[in-house]
Amino acid sequence: MRQIPSVVTPGNHDGVHLGHRALIDAAKRTAEAQGWETLAMCFDPHPTAVLAPKRAPLLITSLERRVELLKGAGCDDVVVLPFDSAFAKTSPAQFVERVLLDACRAKGVVVGPDFHFGHKRSGNVRTLRSWGEREGFTVELVEPVMFQGESVSSTRIRRIMSEDGNVEDAAAMMTRFHEITGRVVPGDRRGRQVGFPTANLEVEPIQLPKDGVYAVVARVLDGAELGRLHGVANLGNRPTFDAGHAVEVHLFGFDGDLYGRRLRIGFAARLRGEMKFDGLGALRQQIVRDCDQAKNALQLSSPELARWI
């Protein structure tokens, strides 16, 4: 049982984008005025992974990272609820009693217009307001945040990154660069053959942008503190060598040993799609152009977008 009442915003909050931040801001205004806590509530795993595994989306952010970002966006705490087939049968009444009242001690709930809860999404905003009147909590509705004429959503962010590699608009909707984290593992060392050593990443199962070449900001998460590094990343099947899918990162001005370390990279700009080259010479010339273009793109990007890397 929580000691302090809360204003809670429930949902998956994948990506912690502008829409989620609007919910958190609204919850925080009420919570601070009353001396309560601001809570985000999310599920693990994503409900679709349990209810319809074949349709389950790749997540934009891991659970651990999502909790960090939610707290960074202003939440005092994050309540993570295990989601399984038994929980999926929770009725709207049980959700209110067990989750909002018992787990969160909610005095206020902040949601968007498409909020549904309980078995088969049978509860909605009107249902929630009826329960609020009965149990003594307020319900605030926050309208979707719009970007370029369309509402911001996790689904939209996944789509533009996977279909178009549009990491620039994704960053604008998340107020940060989309990022992935991976451990550096031995590769085939072809990068060194052309004068551009790369870190080969074994990445977590997170939504990747469309295959191609990107300007990136990177940070080593363990070991020596190196600060933020700039570089260029290649995602794809490396058709010049038919070498299979990989995520490789060349860091400007860095030639140290990163094997075994965890590297987080944020995607600042898409430079081009995959290309097949006639030999190492042609590949090297293109990498030189990629690096120049990446440096220009990173110079023009907002430092604010890299703050979470």
Number of C-alpha atoms within 10 A of each C-alpha: 8 12 9 12 19 30 32 30 29 26 17 20 24 22 27 26 24 21 23 28 19 19 24 27 17 19 28 25 12 21 20 13 8 13 12 20 25 29 28 30 21 23 17 15 16 21 19 13 16 16 15 9 11 9 10 14 15 15 17 23 22 19 19 8 14 19 22 16 18 24 17 12 16 16 23 15 17 20 16 16 14 12 18 16 10 7 15 16 14 17 17 21 16 15 19 21 17 14 17 22 20 13 16 27 22 28 23 23 26 24 26 20 13 10 16 20 21 18 16 13 14 11 17 16 19 13 14 22 17 14 18 18 11 9 14 14 20 18 22 19 15 17 14 19 19 13 13 7 7 10 14 20 23 22 13 14 23 23 17 17 21 16 11 14 25 20 26 19 18 26 21 15 25 22 19 24 27 29 25 23 23 20 20 23 15 14 14 10 13 13 19 10 11 15 11 18 19 26 23 25 24 18 18 13 14 15 20 22 25 20 23 19 27 28 27 29 24 26 19 22 17 12 10 7 9 12 10 14 16 24 24 29 29 24 19 19 17 19 13 14 13 9 11 9 13 17 22 21 27 23 21 14 9 13 12 8 9 18 15 15 16 20 24 20 27 26 31 30 23 25 20 13 15 17 14 12 15 9 10 15 11 12 15 17 11 14 19 13 11 20 22 13 18 24 17 12 18 19 11 10 14 14 10 10 19 23 12 15 23
